[in-house]
Amino acid sequence: MTAREKLFAYNKIYDQKGSEGLFLEAMRESVEHHRTHCEFYEKLLKERGFRMDDIQSIEDCAKIPTISAQFFKYHEVLSAKKEEIEIHATSSGTLGQKSQVFLDSESIKLGTAMAIKAMKHHGFISVIPTNYLILGYEPKAGNDMGNVKIALGMTRFAPAKEKVYALRTIGDRYEIDYFGIIAAFKRYSIQKLPVRILGFPSYLYMLLKMMKESGMKPLHLNKKSLVLTGGGWKKFDDMMIDKEELNNMVEEYLGIPARNCRDFYSAVEHSIAYPECENHHMHVPIWSRVIIRDVKSLEPIGFDEPGFLSFISPLVSSVPISSILMGDMAVLREGKKCGCGIETPYFEILGRAGNVKARSCAVAASEYMKGE
């Protein structure tokens, strides 16, 4: 068994100290794999003057040459043969370039084990039949957007009685199904089964706002229901509200306790998901390390200092994304400040970096809701 396999088989998902040796060796395996299976990556390491001997400690992982997530919007780079690829996922967007990632069977297997462990740790696995309201795109042939695949995967952690999608296919386009969503809410309220609402926070806010402004009476969904949002608000900050305020609206208008509202960070260019803890913080699991980099030098900076968000992870073996630089600004906090019992650091997203019109899942979804 490789160090990478041992790392993803490790059961204590936030025990970074206990799994440090495995993570370090897995990163060395990852870099060496991409170097020997990807001509582009081998040239990159040479141009950056990187040597395998440079990785001697966890801190040294920050020296692994990082690639901008933006790069994968314009280039298709693989560390595996095309016939070995089983999943091709893209970022969403109605316009512009899309990032894409290609996953082989080994990456999928390890990623699935990771997801199950994370969902189990946070208490999100249930055997009770559950109704789903997915605030995203209805699956259809030819839609390779990563958020569609993630949402579908999330419905496997509790048996699905019914799935309702906010964005329905109308010919070759998507349109928001307002009446279908409200009808589903009312139906679920009567059935009394747990409900899981998955998708973009911008969708959720607009729906709650519509309920409020239309004078619709608050619903009383099952108290064991969950709201799992992801994708962020991005540049639609003109309608963004505080996370606590959004969670309180959920409790007021849907009857779902605010403590059952959890956001998570994920990206097609980085296949690790970061669910919030009970105190609504995204802690870093054993399968990755989060580095905040100086906006000028890209050198690592300490806690509580804003900079570029960067991830280190050995999960994916089919695309050289061992070290990735995201387009988000973020800050890293010490885990002990949270108080939830998880001691690993957690990060907070501050917003999108730069003034380029970079698009995201949340942007595309919000535009559909506005009818653009």
C-alpha positions, 0 to 999 in steps of 0.5 A, spaced: 500 500 500 502 506 498 503 512 502 497 516 499 493 510 500 494 509 507 493 517 508 486 516 505 485 510 509 486 513 515 480 514 520 481 520 524 480 525 519 483 532 522 489 528 526 494 532 522 499 531 527 498 523 527 498 523 520 504 528 518 509 522 516 504 519 511 502 526 508 509 528 507 510 521 503 504 522 499 506 528 497 513 526 495 509 520 491 504 525 488 510 530 485 514 524 483 508 521 479 506 527 475 513 528 474 514 522 470 507 521 467 506 529 465 511 532 460 509 539 462 510 538 469 517 535 469 519 542 465 515 546 470 519 543 476 526 544 472 524 551 470 522 552 477 529 549 480 525 544 484 528 537 486 525 532 490 530 533 496 527 539 497 521 536 501 523 534 507 518 537 512 511 539 512 513 546 511 517 544 505 511 542 501 509 550 500 516 549 496 512 545 491 511 549 484 504 551 484 499 552 478 494 557 478 487 554 477 486 559 471 491 555 467 486 549 467 481 554 463 485 554 457 490 548 458 488 540 458 494 537 462 494 530 464 498 525 468 494 519 465 492 516 459 486 518 456 483 511 456 484 511 464 480 517 465 473 515 468 470 522 470 471 529 466 468 535 470 468 542 468 466 548 472 460 552 471 458 558 467 454 560 461 459 564 458 467 564 458 472 559 459 471 553 464 476 549 468 476 542 467 479 536 471 480 529 469 479 523 474 482 516 473 479 510 477 484 511 483 483 518 484 475 517 484 476 511 489 480 515 494 476 521 493 469 517 495 473 514 501 474 521 503 467 524 502 464 518 506 469 519 512 468 527 512 460 526 512 460 520 517 465 525 522 460 531 521 454 526 522 451 527 515 450 520 513 443 517 515 438 511 513 432 515 514 428 516 507 430 524 505 427 529 500 432 533 496 431 540 494 437 541 489 439 549 488 442 547 482 442 544 475 438 538 473 442 533 470 442 532 463 446 528 457 453 533 456 453 537 462 459 535 465 459 541 470 462 539 477 457 542 481 452 537 478 456 531 479 457 533 487 450 534 488 448 528 485 453 524 489 451 528 496 444 525 495 447 518 496 448 519 504 441 519 505 436 515 501 432 519 496 425 519 496 424 525 491 429 530 488 427 536 485 432 541 482 431 548 481 434 549 474 430 545 469 432 544 462 428 547 457 431 545 450 438 547 450 438 552 456 436 552 464 431 556 467 429 557 474 423 553 476 420 557 482 413 554 482 416 547 482 420 549 488 415 552 492 410 546 491 416 541 493 417 546 500 409 545 501 409 538 499 415 536 504 412 540 510 406 535 509 410 529 509 414 530 515 420 527 512 427 530 513 429 534 507 436 536 505 437 543 501 443 542 497 446 548 492 448 555 492 447 560 497 445 565 492 439 561 490 437 560 497 437 567 499 433 569 493 428 563 495 427 565 502 427 573 500 421 571 495 417 567 501 418 573 505 416 579 500 410 574 498 407 574 505 408 566 504 407 563 511 413 560 514 414 552 513 415 547 518 420 542 515 423 536 519 428 538 525 433 533 522 433 537 515 440 539 513 442 545 508 448 544 505 450 550 501 457 551 496 459 555 491 460 562 495 457 569 493 463 571 489 462 578 485 455 578 487 456 581 493 451 586 492 446 581 494 450 577 499 448 577 506 452 575 513 452 567 513 449 568 520 443 572 517 442 567 512 442 561 517 437 565 521 432 566 515 432 558 514 430 557 521 425 562 521 422 561 514 423 553 513 423 551 520 430 548 519 435 549 525 440 554 524 445 549 527 443 544 521 446 549 516 453 548 513 457 551 508 462 548 504 468 550 500 470 546 493 472 547 487 473 543 480 481 544 480 481 542 487 478 535 489 478 536 496 471 538 500 471 543 506 465 542 510 463 547 516 464 544 523 458 546 528 461 553 529 461 554 521 468 554 520 472 550 515 477 546 518 483 543 514 483 535 514 489 530 513 488 530 506 490 537 504 494 543 507 492 550 506 497 555 505 495 563 504 500 566 500 503 573 499 499 577 493 506 579 490 511 574 492 507 568 493 511 566 499 507 563 505 504 568 510 502 566 517 495 566 521 490 572 520 494 575 514 490 575 508 493 573 501 492 568 495 488 561 497 493 555 495 492 548 496 497 542 497 494 535 496 496 528 493 489 526 492 489 526 484 493 522 480 491 524 473 492 531 473 498 535 476 494 539 481 498 537 487 499 544 489 494 549 486 493 557 487 486 559 487 483 565 485 480 567 492 483 571 497 483 568 504 485 568 511 488 562 515 486 561 523 488 557 528 484 551 530 483 552 537 480 559 536 474 555 533 472 552 540 468 546 536 474 541 538 477 540 531 484 543 532 486 543 525 487 550 522 481 553 518 480 558 513 475 564 511 474 566 504 474 574 503 472 574 496 475 574 489 482 576 487 483 582 482 478 585 478 478 580 472 471 578 471 472 571 473 466 566 473 464 561 478 458 556 479 455 561 484 455 567 478 452 562 473 447 560 478 445 567 480 445 570 473 440 564 471 435 566 477 436 574 475 433 571 468 440 573 464 
